[in-house]
C-alpha cells in the first residue's frame, strides 16, 4: 500500500491503533494516559458525530 501519513506522537511510544468504524478517524494508545485522535480523509469520511472535521482539511 501507499503511505498516507506519518504519525510521530510526542507523548510516547504507540502501543496500539484503533480505526473508528468505516471512517478516517484513528485513535492511538500511547505510553501516557492521553489518547490522541488523527483524521486522515484519504482513509474515509469523518464520523457523523464529528462531521465538522471534513471542513477543516
PDB file with SEQRES, HELIX, SHEET and CRYST1 records, atoms N, CA, C and O in Angstrom:
SEQRES   1 A   57  UNK UNK UNK UNK UNK UNK UNK UNK UNK UNK UNK UNK UNK          
SEQRES   2 A   57  UNK UNK UNK UNK UNK UNK UNK UNK UNK UNK UNK UNK UNK          
SEQRES   3 A   57  UNK UNK UNK UNK UNK UNK UNK UNK UNK UNK UNK UNK UNK          
SEQRES   4 A   57  UNK UNK UNK UNK UNK UNK UNK UNK UNK UNK UNK UNK UNK          
SEQRES   5 A   57  UNK UNK UNK UNK UNK                                          
HELIX    1 AA1 UNK A   41  UNK A   43  5                                   3    
HELIX    2 AA2 UNK A   48  UNK A   55  5                                   8    
SHEET    1 AA1 3 UNK A  14  UNK A  19  0                                        
SHEET    2 AA1 3 UNK A  25  UNK A  30 -1                                        
SHEET    3 AA1 3 UNK A  37  UNK A  39 -1                                        
CRYST1    1.000    1.000    1.000  90.00  90.00  90.00 P 1           1          
ATOM      1  N   UNK A   1       0.813  -1.181   0.000  1.00  0.00           N  
ATOM      2  CA  UNK A   1       0.000   0.000   0.000  1.00  0.00           C  
ATOM      3  C   UNK A   1       0.856   1.244   0.000  1.00  0.00           C  
ATOM      4  O   UNK A   1       2.081   1.177   0.100  1.00  0.00           O  
ATOM      5  N   UNK A   2       0.211   2.353  -0.111  1.00  0.00           N  
ATOM      6  CA  UNK A   2       0.871   3.656  -0.113  1.00  0.00           C  
ATOM      7  C   UNK A   2       0.881   4.256   1.286  1.00  0.00           C  
ATOM      8  O   UNK A   2      -0.005   3.979   2.095  1.00  0.00           O  
ATOM      9  N   UNK A   3       1.880   5.073   1.563  1.00  0.00           N  
ATOM     10  CA  UNK A   3       1.946   5.805   2.822  1.00  0.00           C  
ATOM     11  C   UNK A   3       0.945   6.949   2.754  1.00  0.00           C  
ATOM     12  O   UNK A   3       0.990   7.758   1.827  1.00  0.00           O  
ATOM     13  N   UNK A   4       0.046   7.022   3.723  1.00  0.00           N  
ATOM     14  CA  UNK A   4      -0.975   8.078   3.770  1.00  0.00           C  
ATOM     15  C   UNK A   4      -0.552   9.225   4.683  1.00  0.00           C  
ATOM     16  O   UNK A   4      -0.840  10.389   4.405  1.00  0.00           O  
ATOM     17  N   UNK A   5       0.135   8.886   5.776  1.00  0.00           N  
ATOM     18  CA  UNK A   5       0.530   9.901   6.746  1.00  0.00           C  
ATOM     19  C   UNK A   5       1.641   9.344   7.619  1.00  0.00           C  
ATOM     20  O   UNK A   5       1.757   8.134   7.808  1.00  0.00           O  
ATOM     21  N   UNK A   6       2.439  10.228   8.136  1.00  0.00           N  
ATOM     22  CA  UNK A   6       3.446   9.856   9.120  1.00  0.00           C  
ATOM     23  C   UNK A   6       3.000  10.387  10.474  1.00  0.00           C  
ATOM     24  O   UNK A   6       2.798  11.591  10.633  1.00  0.00           O  
ATOM     25  N   UNK A   7       2.848   9.506  11.442  1.00  0.00           N  
ATOM     26  CA  UNK A   7       2.385   9.914  12.772  1.00  0.00           C  
ATOM     27  C   UNK A   7       3.508   9.647  13.763  1.00  0.00           C  
ATOM     28  O   UNK A   7       3.923   8.504  13.956  1.00  0.00           O  
ATOM     29  N   UNK A   8       3.994  10.713  14.388  1.00  0.00           N  
ATOM     30  CA  UNK A   8       5.050  10.612  15.384  1.00  0.00           C  
ATOM     31  C   UNK A   8       4.621  11.382  16.629  1.00  0.00           C  
ATOM     32  O   UNK A   8       4.997  12.543  16.789  1.00  0.00           O  
ATOM     33  N   UNK A   9       3.840  10.760  17.511  1.00  0.00           N  
ATOM     34  CA  UNK A   9       3.369  11.472  18.702  1.00  0.00           C  
ATOM     35  C   UNK A   9       4.524  11.799  19.645  1.00  0.00           C  
ATOM     36  O   UNK A   9       5.496  11.049  19.742  1.00  0.00           O  
ATOM     37  N   UNK A  10       4.403  12.913  20.327  1.00  0.00           N  
ATOM     38  CA  UNK A  10       5.451  13.343  21.253  1.00  0.00           C  
ATOM     39  C   UNK A  10       5.228  12.789  22.655  1.00  0.00           C  
ATOM     40  O   UNK A  10       6.118  12.892  23.500  1.00  0.00           O  
ATOM     41  N   UNK A  11       4.060  12.202  22.922  1.00  0.00           N  
ATOM     42  CA  UNK A  11       3.715  11.742  24.268  1.00  0.00           C  
ATOM     43  C   UNK A  11       4.195  10.331  24.576  1.00  0.00           C  
ATOM     44  O   UNK A  11       3.933   9.830  25.670  1.00  0.00           O  
ATOM     45  N   UNK A  12       4.883   9.678  23.662  1.00  0.00           N  
ATOM     46  CA  UNK A  12       5.378   8.342  23.963  1.00  0.00           C  
ATOM     47  C   UNK A  12       5.287   7.405  22.778  1.00  0.00           C  
ATOM     48  O   UNK A  12       5.023   7.819  21.649  1.00  0.00           O  
ATOM     49  N   UNK A  13       5.510   6.142  23.060  1.00  0.00           N  
ATOM     50  CA  UNK A  13       5.504   5.096  22.044  1.00  0.00           C  
ATOM     51  C   UNK A  13       4.078   4.664  21.720  1.00  0.00           C  
ATOM     52  O   UNK A  13       3.233   4.588  22.613  1.00  0.00           O  
ATOM     53  N   UNK A  14       3.808   4.382  20.453  1.00  0.00           N  
ATOM     54  CA  UNK A  14       2.490   3.891  20.042  1.00  0.00           C  
ATOM     55  C   UNK A  14       2.391   2.413  20.410  1.00  0.00           C  
ATOM     56  O   UNK A  14       3.207   1.603  19.972  1.00  0.00           O  
ATOM     57  N   UNK A  15       1.382   2.064  21.223  1.00  0.00           N  
ATOM     58  CA  UNK A  15       1.147   0.674  21.612  1.00  0.00           C  
ATOM     59  C   UNK A  15       0.080   0.007  20.759  1.00  0.00           C  
ATOM     60  O   UNK A  15       0.147  -1.196  20.509  1.00  0.00           O  
ATOM     61  N   UNK A  16      -0.905   0.780  20.310  1.00  0.00           N  
ATOM     62  CA  UNK A  16      -1.998   0.215  19.520  1.00  0.00           C  
ATOM     63  C   UNK A  16      -2.656   1.332  18.722  1.00  0.00           C  
ATOM     64  O   UNK A  16      -2.594   2.502  19.100  1.00  0.00           O  
ATOM     65  N   UNK A  17      -3.286   0.956  17.615  1.00  0.00           N  
ATOM     66  CA  UNK A  17      -4.021   1.896  16.767  1.00  0.00           C  
ATOM     67  C   UNK A  17      -5.424   1.353  16.583  1.00  0.00           C  
ATOM     68  O   UNK A  17      -5.601   0.173  16.279  1.00  0.00           O  
ATOM     69  N   UNK A  18      -6.424   2.208  16.766  1.00  0.00           N  
ATOM     70  CA  UNK A  18      -7.819   1.812  16.588  1.00  0.00           C  
ATOM     71  C   UNK A  18      -8.432   2.673  15.489  1.00  0.00           C  
ATOM     72  O   UNK A  18      -8.496   3.895  15.617  1.00  0.00           O  
ATOM     73  N   UNK A  19      -8.880   2.039  14.414  1.00  0.00           N  
ATOM     74  CA  UNK A  19      -9.589   2.749  13.344  1.00  0.00           C  
ATOM     75  C   UNK A  19     -11.060   2.799  13.734  1.00  0.00           C  
ATOM     76  O   UNK A  19     -11.662   1.766  14.027  1.00  0.00           O  
ATOM     77  N   UNK A  20     -11.637   3.991  13.737  1.00  0.00           N  
ATOM     78  CA  UNK A  20     -13.016   4.177  14.173  1.00  0.00           C  
ATOM     79  C   UNK A  20     -13.969   3.839  13.034  1.00  0.00           C  
ATOM     80  O   UNK A  20     -14.192   4.659  12.144  1.00  0.00           O  
ATOM     81  N   UNK A  21     -14.519   2.655  13.058  1.00  0.00           N  
ATOM     82  CA  UNK A  21     -15.505   2.228  12.065  1.00  0.00           C  
ATOM     83  C   UNK A  21     -14.993   2.352  10.642  1.00  0.00           C  
ATOM     84  O   UNK A  21     -13.830   2.060  10.363  1.00  0.00           O  
ATOM     85  N   UNK A  22     -15.864   2.784   9.747  1.00  0.00           N  
ATOM     86  CA  UNK A  22     -15.525   2.958   8.324  1.00  0.00           C  
ATOM     87  C   UNK A  22     -15.130   4.402   8.041  1.00  0.00           C  
ATOM     88  O   UNK A  22     -15.419   4.932   6.968  1.00  0.00           O  
ATOM     89  N   UNK A  23     -14.472   5.034   9.001  1.00  0.00           N  
ATOM     90  CA  UNK A  23     -14.112   6.442   8.850  1.00  0.00           C  
ATOM     91  C   UNK A  23     -12.598   6.590   8.727  1.00  0.00           C  
ATOM     92  O   UNK A  23     -11.858   5.606   8.748  1.00  0.00           O  
ATOM     93  N   UNK A  24     -12.162   7.821   8.601  1.00  0.00           N  
ATOM     94  CA  UNK A  24     -10.743   8.125   8.543  1.00  0.00           C  
ATOM     95  C   UNK A  24     -10.191   8.545   9.891  1.00  0.00           C  
ATOM     96  O   UNK A  24      -9.097   9.104   9.968  1.00  0.00           O  
ATOM     97  N   UNK A  25     -10.942   8.278  10.963  1.00  0.00           N  
ATOM     98  CA  UNK A  25     -10.525   8.663  12.308  1.00  0.00           C  
ATOM     99  C   UNK A  25      -9.726   7.535  12.953  1.00  0.00           C  
ATOM    100  O   UNK A  25     -10.185   6.394  13.014  1.00  0.00           O  
ATOM    101  N   UNK A  26      -8.535   7.860  13.431  1.00  0.00           N  
ATOM    102  CA  UNK A  26      -7.676   6.899  14.118  1.00  0.00           C  
ATOM    103  C   UNK A  26      -7.457   7.353  15.551  1.00  0.00           C  
ATOM    104  O   UNK A  26      -7.243   8.538  15.805  1.00  0.00           O  
ATOM    105  N   UNK A  27      -7.511   6.416  16.488  1.00  0.00           N  
ATOM    106  CA  UNK A  27      -7.208   6.677  17.891  1.00  0.00           C  
ATOM    107  C   UNK A  27      -5.955   5.887  18.241  1.00  0.00           C  
ATOM    108  O   UNK A  27      -5.821   4.725  17.857  1.00  0.00           O  
ATOM    109  N   UNK A  28      -5.038   6.516  18.971  1.00  0.00           N  
ATOM    110  CA  UNK A  28      -3.777   5.860  19.317  1.00  0.00           C  
ATOM    111  C   UNK A  28      -3.700   5.591  20.809  1.00  0.00           C  
ATOM    112  O   UNK A  28      -4.053   6.447  21.620  1.00  0.00           O  
ATOM    113  N   UNK A  29      -3.241   4.406  21.170  1.00  0.00           N  
ATOM    114  CA  UNK A  29      -2.940   4.082  22.563  1.00  0.00           C  
ATOM    115  C   UNK A  29      -1.438   4.271  22.742  1.00  0.00           C  
ATOM    116  O   UNK A  29      -0.634   3.591  22.104  1.00  0.00           O  
ATOM    117  N   UNK A  30      -1.073   5.200  23.616  1.00  0.00           N  
ATOM    118  CA  UNK A  30       0.333   5.528  23.842  1.00  0.00           C  
ATOM    119  C   UNK A  30       0.771   5.080  25.232  1.00  0.00           C  
ATOM    120  O   UNK A  30      -0.019   4.527  25.998  1.00  0.00           O  
ATOM    121  N   UNK A  31       2.027   5.324  25.542  1.00  0.00           N  
ATOM    122  CA  UNK A  31       2.552   5.022  26.872  1.00  0.00           C  
ATOM    123  C   UNK A  31       1.898   5.903  27.936  1.00  0.00           C  
ATOM    124  O   UNK A  31       1.777   5.485  29.087  1.00  0.00           O  
ATOM    125  N   UNK A  32       1.476   7.110  27.571  1.00  0.00           N  
ATOM    126  CA  UNK A  32       0.860   8.032  28.513  1.00  0.00           C  
ATOM    127  C   UNK A  32      -0.630   7.781  28.669  1.00  0.00           C  
ATOM    128  O   UNK A  32      -1.161   6.813  28.125  1.00  0.00           O  
ATOM    129  N   UNK A  33      -1.304   8.648  29.409  1.00  0.00           N  
ATOM    130  CA  UNK A  33      -2.732   8.466  29.689  1.00  0.00           C  
ATOM    131  C   UNK A  33      -3.640   9.097  28.633  1.00  0.00           C  
ATOM    132  O   UNK A  33      -4.827   8.773  28.583  1.00  0.00           O  
ATOM    133  N   UNK A  34      -3.119   9.979  27.797  1.00  0.00           N  
ATOM    134  CA  UNK A  34      -3.943  10.613  26.769  1.00  0.00           C  
ATOM    135  C   UNK A  34      -4.072   9.718  25.543  1.00  0.00           C  
ATOM    136  O   UNK A  34      -3.172   8.937  25.230  1.00  0.00           O  
ATOM    137  N   UNK A  35      -5.215   9.844  24.847  1.00  0.00           N  
ATOM    138  CA  UNK A  35      -5.464   9.085  23.618  1.00  0.00           C  
ATOM    139  C   UNK A  35      -5.641  10.091  22.485  1.00  0.00           C  
ATOM    140  O   UNK A  35      -6.730  10.639  22.314  1.00  0.00           O  
ATOM    141  N   UNK A  36      -4.585  10.341  21.708  1.00  0.00           N  
ATOM    142  CA  UNK A  36      -4.718  11.303  20.613  1.00  0.00           C  
ATOM    143  C   UNK A  36      -5.537  10.727  19.456  1.00  0.00           C  
ATOM    144  O   UNK A  36      -5.541   9.520  19.214  1.00  0.00           O  
ATOM    145  N   UNK A  37      -6.221  11.616  18.756  1.00  0.00           N  
ATOM    146  CA  UNK A  37      -7.028  11.234  17.596  1.00  0.00           C  
ATOM    147  C   UNK A  37      -6.459  11.920  16.359  1.00  0.00           C  
ATOM    148  O   UNK A  37      -6.049  13.079  16.410  1.00  0.00           O  
ATOM    149  N   UNK A  38      -6.441  11.193  15.257  1.00  0.00           N  
ATOM    150  CA  UNK A  38      -5.963  11.716  13.980  1.00  0.00           C  
ATOM    151  C   UNK A  38      -7.017  11.439  12.924  1.00  0.00           C  
ATOM    152  O   UNK A  38      -7.581  10.347  12.870  1.00  0.00           O  
ATOM    153  N   UNK A  39      -7.284  12.439  12.079  1.00  0.00           N  
ATOM    154  CA  UNK A  39      -8.235  12.271  10.985  1.00  0.00           C  
ATOM    155  C   UNK A  39      -7.469  12.289   9.671  1.00  0.00           C  
ATOM    156  O   UNK A  39      -6.774  13.257   9.361  1.00  0.00           O  
ATOM    157  N   UNK A  40      -7.600  11.207   8.898  1.00  0.00           N  
ATOM    158  CA  UNK A  40      -6.940  11.085   7.595  1.00  0.00           C  
ATOM    159  C   UNK A  40      -8.032  10.899   6.549  1.00  0.00           C  
ATOM    160  O   UNK A  40      -8.533   9.788   6.377  1.00  0.00           O  
ATOM    161  N   UNK A  41      -8.415  11.975   5.839  1.00  0.00           N  
ATOM    162  CA  UNK A  41      -9.536  11.920   4.888  1.00  0.00           C  
ATOM    163  C   UNK A  41      -9.383  10.853   3.807  1.00  0.00           C  
ATOM    164  O   UNK A  41     -10.384  10.330   3.317  1.00  0.00           O  
ATOM    165  N   UNK A  42      -8.156  10.522   3.427  1.00  0.00           N  
ATOM    166  CA  UNK A  42      -7.950   9.517   2.380  1.00  0.00           C  
ATOM    167  C   UNK A  42      -8.392   8.124   2.823  1.00  0.00           C  
ATOM    168  O   UNK A  42      -8.620   7.252   1.984  1.00  0.00           O  
ATOM    169  N   UNK A  43      -8.517   7.905   4.142  1.00  0.00           N  
ATOM    170  CA  UNK A  43      -8.959   6.604   4.656  1.00  0.00           C  
ATOM    171  C   UNK A  43     -10.475   6.476   4.714  1.00  0.00           C  
ATOM    172  O   UNK A  43     -11.007   5.366   4.718  1.00  0.00           O  
ATOM    173  N   UNK A  44     -11.171   7.606   4.758  1.00  0.00           N  
ATOM    174  CA  UNK A  44     -12.633   7.573   4.823  1.00  0.00           C  
ATOM    175  C   UNK A  44     -13.178   8.886   5.340  1.00  0.00           C  
ATOM    176  O   UNK A  44     -12.409   9.773   5.710  1.00  0.00           O  
ATOM    177  N   UNK A  45     -14.509   9.025   5.371  1.00  0.00           N  
ATOM    178  CA  UNK A  45     -15.127  10.263   5.843  1.00  0.00           C  
ATOM    179  C   UNK A  45     -15.049  10.382   7.365  1.00  0.00           C  
ATOM    180  O   UNK A  45     -14.728   9.422   8.065  1.00  0.00           O  
ATOM    181  N   UNK A  46     -15.347  11.566   7.850  1.00  0.00           N  
ATOM    182  CA  UNK A  46     -15.415  11.779   9.295  1.00  0.00           C  
ATOM    183  C   UNK A  46     -16.678  11.119   9.840  1.00  0.00           C  
ATOM    184  O   UNK A  46     -17.688  11.052   9.139  1.00  0.00           O  
ATOM    185  N   UNK A  47     -16.636  10.629  11.081  1.00  0.00           N  
ATOM    186  CA  UNK A  47     -17.853  10.082  11.689  1.00  0.00           C  
ATOM    187  C   UNK A  47     -18.933  11.165  11.782  1.00  0.00           C  
ATOM    188  O   UNK A  47     -18.615  12.353  11.826  1.00  0.00           O  
ATOM    189  N   UNK A  48     -20.193  10.763  11.813  1.00  0.00           N  
ATOM    190  CA  UNK A  48     -21.302  11.728  11.849  1.00  0.00           C  
ATOM    191  C   UNK A  48     -21.220  12.661  13.047  1.00  0.00           C  
ATOM    192  O   UNK A  48     -21.574  13.835  12.939  1.00  0.00           O  
ATOM    193  N   UNK A  49     -20.757  12.155  14.193  1.00  0.00           N  
ATOM    194  CA  UNK A  49     -20.726  12.973  15.398  1.00  0.00           C  
ATOM    195  C   UNK A  49     -19.614  14.023  15.374  1.00  0.00           C  
ATOM    196  O   UNK A  49     -19.586  14.901  16.237  1.00  0.00           O  
ATOM    197  N   UNK A  50     -18.706  13.951  14.412  1.00  0.00           N  
ATOM    198  CA  UNK A  50     -17.676  14.996  14.272  1.00  0.00           C  
ATOM    199  C   UNK A  50     -17.485  15.348  12.798  1.00  0.00           C  
ATOM    200  O   UNK A  50     -16.359  15.455  12.312  1.00  0.00           O  
ATOM    201  N   UNK A  51     -18.590  15.523  12.107  1.00  0.00           N  
ATOM    202  CA  UNK A  51     -18.556  15.801  10.667  1.00  0.00           C  
ATOM    203  C   UNK A  51     -17.862  17.129  10.338  1.00  0.00           C  
ATOM    204  O   UNK A  51     -17.458  17.342   9.195  1.00  0.00           O  
ATOM    205  N   UNK A  52     -17.723  18.011  11.312  1.00  0.00           N  
ATOM    206  CA  UNK A  52     -17.042  19.289  11.077  1.00  0.00           C  
ATOM    207  C   UNK A  52     -15.590  19.077  10.643  1.00  0.00           C  
ATOM    208  O   UNK A  52     -14.992  19.974  10.048  1.00  0.00           O  
ATOM    209  N   UNK A  53     -15.013  17.903  10.931  1.00  0.00           N  
ATOM    210  CA  UNK A  53     -13.639  17.623  10.507  1.00  0.00           C  
ATOM    211  C   UNK A  53     -13.485  17.665   8.997  1.00  0.00           C  
ATOM    212  O   UNK A  53     -12.420  18.018   8.489  1.00  0.00           O  
ATOM    213  N   UNK A  54     -14.542  17.306   8.275  1.00  0.00           N  
ATOM    214  CA  UNK A  54     -14.494  17.312   6.812  1.00  0.00           C  
ATOM    215  C   UNK A  54     -14.179  18.703   6.268  1.00  0.00           C  
ATOM    216  O   UNK A  54     -13.567  18.834   5.208  1.00  0.00           O  
ATOM    217  N   UNK A  55     -14.596  19.739   6.993  1.00  0.00           N  
ATOM    218  CA  UNK A  55     -14.427  21.116   6.523  1.00  0.00           C  
ATOM    219  C   UNK A  55     -13.097  21.725   6.968  1.00  0.00           C  
ATOM    220  O   UNK A  55     -12.755  22.828   6.543  1.00  0.00           O  
ATOM    221  N   UNK A  56     -12.346  21.024   7.813  1.00  0.00           N  
ATOM    222  CA  UNK A  56     -11.070  21.545   8.299  1.00  0.00           C  
ATOM    223  C   UNK A  56      -9.903  21.171   7.404  1.00  0.00           C  
ATOM    224  O   UNK A  56      -8.839  21.786   7.480  1.00  0.00           O  
ATOM    225  N   UNK A  57     -10.093  20.173   6.560  1.00  0.00           N  
ATOM    226  CA  UNK A  57      -8.969  19.706   5.746  1.00  0.00           C  
ATOM    227  C   UNK A  57      -9.022  20.276   4.349  1.00  0.00           C  
ATOM    228  O   UNK A  57      -8.149  19.985   3.530  1.00  0.00           O  
TER     229      UNK A  57                                                      
END                                                                             
